[in-house]
Amino acid sequence: MDFDLPDDTLAIRDLVREFSRKKIEPVATKMDREDHFPIEVFREMGKLGLLGLTISQEYGGAGMDYLTEGIALEEISYYSGSFGLSYGAHNNLVVDNIHRNATREQRERYLPGLVKGEKIGSLCLTEPGAGSDALGGMKTAYEQKGAHYEINGSKTFITNAPVADVFLVYARNGKSYSAFILEREDGVETPRKIPKMGMRGSPTGEVVFRNIKVGRDRVLKGEGQAKSIIYQGLNAERAVLAFGPLGIARRALDEAINYSDQRVQFGRRIGEFELIQEKLAYMFTRLEAARLLAYKAAALVGNKLSDPSYAAASIMLASETATQIAKEAIQIFGGYGYTEDYPLGRYLRDAILYEIGAGTTEIRKIVIAKALLKK
Ligand SMILES: Cc1cc2nc3c(=O)[nH]c(=O)nc-3n(C[C@H](O)[C@H](O)[C@H](O)COP(=O)(O)OP(=O)(O)OC[C@H]3O[C@@H](n4cnc5c(N)ncnc54)[C@H](O)[C@@H]3O)c2cc1C
């Protein structure tokens, strides 16, 4: 078994790391305090080719695999969890999804703008009454009326919605579920940005569709195909998004190590106390274990493994690990960790989201257990 990453993956990791350190780190606190989304930095990533890592080169992408995209997300999230969330939603939930499922015409129409960062994407599945039961509870409806489809309904908790140009929307007609590519110009409304406890700066919003009329050319993969798009998409989404909490956790651990090395109590650096050393040892071990599973899940999903248990296990372990590590980092900082003078609270608030988004921890457990029992 070879644990070395390929050279082109390492080159992208280094590019993203450098970009994030220079461009995202300086705005990370402002994003959190003012719930500010630095759209110009996002667009700059597009100019550097970082918004289409898994997209084939004919549409302006880099033609890389999910592991590389995950590693990019870890680097971004090291500097800002919320920037990472917006990046993951755009890149994976929307751009990669369209690339995987769209017709050539749809790819040519949407991918170049999304890859360059001229357009921003959001994926609209969740509704006020349809969270974990996303399909069963779905009320957003489509109806065929002559040559076009009419869409009515609303979505909530949609990452990037307040700034998005392209909306990948799931709707139903009785028992038939379809996915549509909508544009803001079609009349899509985003009436409210939702204030949050964490992931501030990543704009989350409500989306409303009132008699939106579009042609057949906006249906993704064909009418009635949404279930397969959702299940396959969730697998890729979970495998890639698992790297977000890894980035947050790595940052919290680095901060905790530095602080343990500097803070002096009882005449000694606190890192000399064995109870602090135990915390650091556990934090490191959990992070490395979570990363190994994330690498494996990303590689398996990239090889088209349909078993959903690895991706679900990967994001479950990574998100729980990030929450634990961020909390332990606060403990190591003592009172200072609890203040706004240090960003430790942000790491914890951001990490918690990953136990909820892309299917909650409870739903992930159900997915894993079902797959195991089927075997
Ligand atoms: C910041 C943020 C960004 C998001 N981004 C997006 C996005 O871009 N696009 C999108 O479509 N959605 C997005 N979501 C929505 C997210 O996917 C949902 O919040 C999530 O799926 C849970 O749905 P819910 O909030 O309605 O919780 P509910 O489904 O109401 O769950 C409430 C609680 O009940 C538990 N529960 C539910 N069913 C079961 C069960 N069968 N067994 C045991 N426990 C159960 C849950 O685990 C949870 O603890 C985002 C959410 C947030 C907070």
The ligand as an SDF file (V2000), in Angstrom:
LIG
                    3D

 53 58  0  0  0  0  0  0  0  0999 V2000
  -25.6700   25.5350    7.2690 C   0  0  0  0  0  0  0  0  0  0  0  0
  -26.5050   24.5360    6.5220 C   0  0  0  0  0  0  0  0  0  0  0  0
  -26.2830   24.3650    5.1630 C   0  0  0  0  0  0  0  0  0  0  0  0
  -27.0850   23.4750    4.4340 C   0  0  0  0  0  0  0  0  0  0  0  0
  -26.9210   23.3960    3.0640 N   0  0  0  0  0  0  0  0  0  0  0  0
  -27.8360   22.6960    2.3360 C   0  0  0  0  0  0  0  0  0  0  0  0
  -27.8190   22.7620    0.8850 C   0  0  0  0  0  0  0  0  0  0  0  0
  -26.9470   23.3900    0.2820 O   0  0  0  0  0  0  0  0  0  0  0  0
  -28.7920   22.1030    0.2060 N   0  0  0  0  0  0  0  0  0  0  0  0
  -29.7630   21.3740    0.8230 C   0  0  0  0  0  0  0  0  0  0  0  0
  -30.6220   20.8380    0.1380 O   0  0  0  0  0  0  0  0  0  0  0  0
  -29.8180   21.2950    2.1860 N   0  0  0  0  0  0  0  0  0  0  0  0
  -28.8770   21.9390    2.9530 C   0  0  0  0  0  0  0  0  0  0  0  0
  -28.9180   21.8840    4.3350 N   0  0  0  0  0  0  0  0  0  0  0  0
  -29.9760   21.1150    4.9750 C   0  0  0  0  0  0  0  0  0  0  0  0
  -29.4980   19.8460    5.6890 C   0  0  0  0  0  0  0  0  0  0  0  0
  -29.1600   18.8700    4.7530 O   0  0  0  0  0  0  0  0  0  0  0  0
  -30.6240   19.4380    6.6370 C   0  0  0  0  0  0  0  0  0  0  0  0
  -30.6580   20.3860    7.6990 O   0  0  0  0  0  0  0  0  0  0  0  0
  -30.4330   18.0350    7.1830 C   0  0  0  0  0  0  0  0  0  0  0  0
  -30.6030   17.0900    6.1550 O   0  0  0  0  0  0  0  0  0  0  0  0
  -31.3970   17.7110    8.3290 C   0  0  0  0  0  0  0  0  0  0  0  0
  -32.7000   18.0700    8.0370 O   0  0  0  0  0  0  0  0  0  0  0  0
  -33.5470   18.9360    9.1200 P   0  0  0  0  0  0  0  0  0  0  0  0
  -32.7090   20.0890    9.4890 O   0  0  0  0  0  0  0  0  0  0  0  0
  -34.8840   19.2050    8.5690 O   0  0  0  0  0  0  0  0  0  0  0  0
  -33.6420   17.9950   10.3740 O   0  0  0  0  0  0  0  0  0  0  0  0
  -34.7510   16.8470   10.6530 P   0  0  0  0  0  0  0  0  0  0  0  0
  -34.7890   15.8880    9.5160 O   0  0  0  0  0  0  0  0  0  0  0  0
  -36.0210   17.4880   11.0700 O   0  0  0  0  0  0  0  0  0  0  0  0
  -34.1030   16.1030   11.8950 O   0  0  0  0  0  0  0  0  0  0  0  0
  -34.2550   16.5360   13.2530 C   0  0  0  0  0  0  0  0  0  0  0  0
  -33.5590   15.4940   14.1360 C   0  0  0  0  0  0  0  0  0  0  0  0
  -34.2300   14.2290   14.0070 O   0  0  0  0  0  0  0  0  0  0  0  0
  -33.3010   13.2380   13.6200 C   0  0  0  0  0  0  0  0  0  0  0  0
  -33.9730   12.2630   12.7480 N   0  0  0  0  0  0  0  0  0  0  0  0
  -34.7070   12.5000   11.6490 C   0  0  0  0  0  0  0  0  0  0  0  0
  -35.1280   11.3490   11.0960 N   0  0  0  0  0  0  0  0  0  0  0  0
  -34.6330   10.3540   11.8810 C   0  0  0  0  0  0  0  0  0  0  0  0
  -34.7230    8.9310   11.8580 C   0  0  0  0  0  0  0  0  0  0  0  0
  -35.3560    8.2820   10.8800 N   0  0  0  0  0  0  0  0  0  0  0  0
  -34.0950    8.2230   12.8300 N   0  0  0  0  0  0  0  0  0  0  0  0
  -33.4180    8.8650   13.8200 C   0  0  0  0  0  0  0  0  0  0  0  0
  -33.3000   10.2020   13.8950 N   0  0  0  0  0  0  0  0  0  0  0  0
  -33.9060   10.9390   12.9400 C   0  0  0  0  0  0  0  0  0  0  0  0
  -32.1900   13.9860   12.8940 C   0  0  0  0  0  0  0  0  0  0  0  0
  -30.9980   13.2410   12.8310 O   0  0  0  0  0  0  0  0  0  0  0  0
  -32.1030   15.2360   13.7480 C   0  0  0  0  0  0  0  0  0  0  0  0
  -31.3310   14.9680   14.8720 O   0  0  0  0  0  0  0  0  0  0  0  0
  -28.0790   22.7190    5.0960 C   0  0  0  0  0  0  0  0  0  0  0  0
  -28.2660   22.8620    6.4770 C   0  0  0  0  0  0  0  0  0  0  0  0
  -27.5020   23.7670    7.1890 C   0  0  0  0  0  0  0  0  0  0  0  0
  -27.7660   23.9260    8.6500 C   0  0  0  0  0  0  0  0  0  0  0  0
  1  2  1  0
  2  3  1  0
  2 52  2  0
  3  4  2  0
  4  5  1  0
  4 50  1  0
  5  6  2  0
  6  7  1  0
  6 13  1  0
  7  8  2  0
  7  9  1  0
  9 10  1  0
 10 11  2  0
 10 12  1  0
 12 13  2  0
 13 14  1  0
 14 15  1  0
 14 50  1  0
 15 16  1  0
 16 17  1  0
 16 18  1  0
 18 19  1  0
 18 20  1  0
 20 21  1  0
 20 22  1  0
 22 23  1  0
 23 24  1  0
 24 25  2  0
 24 26  1  0
 24 27  1  0
 27 28  1  0
 28 29  2  0
 28 30  1  0
 28 31  1  0
 31 32  1  0
 32 33  1  0
 33 34  1  0
 33 48  1  0
 34 35  1  0
 35 36  1  0
 35 46  1  0
 36 37  1  0
 36 45  1  0
 37 38  2  0
 38 39  1  0
 39 40  1  0
 39 45  2  0
 40 41  1  0
 40 42  2  0
 42 43  1  0
 43 44  2  0
 44 45  1  0
 46 47  1  0
 46 48  1  0
 48 49  1  0
 50 51  2  0
 51 52  1  0
 52 53  1  0
M  END
$$$$
